[in-house]
């Protein structure tokens, strides 16, 4: 009886597969880390007008290494983007952008990163103005926005109570605070005016008590 030749191709395939499996177990597996995709802000209506400013804001919030120049530019770009959006009617979607990049929290972090009595005129001015500009977008005075407003007011009142300020600096500080508070009241819908006024007065009253008590103490 004629015998069929052994099925060597199948054995060879099995041996090759087995050797590949063994080698794959012995060799280290290279894992590639994939960075999560970042949202693209080019969909914002204001992006076409202020592309550079929007891109800088996004880059700033993603980079933990920031120098003083970048911090000032970050605040000024917030003012630029929000002001342009307000003046040209390009506010659509900007609230999503601001909350997504945590602009209120980032402004507050700049106010709180140094001692409260640290006088940094430029940062103070820009932080107050950036808060005022952000109020045109963040219409709800609650959560992070209310926390930022409280931080601004508390630090201004602390400086007035404990700081040895000259007349020019005091007038400048109060002027910027006035701009910020007016923007917070005027920007939201009319239905929110009384509620926001009540919240602001509560914050101001709390810190004004400390201001008067500080002045009366020796």
Buried (B, 14 or more C-beta within 10 A) or exposed (E): EEEEEEEEEEEEEEEEEEEEEEEEEEEEEEEEEEEEEEEEBEEBBBBEBBEEBBBBBBEBBEEEEBEEEBBBBBBBBBBBBBBBBBEEEBBEBBBBBBBEBEBBBBBBEBBEEEEEEEBBEEBBBBBBBBBBBBBBBBBBBEEBBBEBBBBBBBBBBBBBBBBEBEEEBBEBBEEBBEBBBEBBBEBBEEEBEEEBBEBBEEBBEEBBEBBEEEEEEE
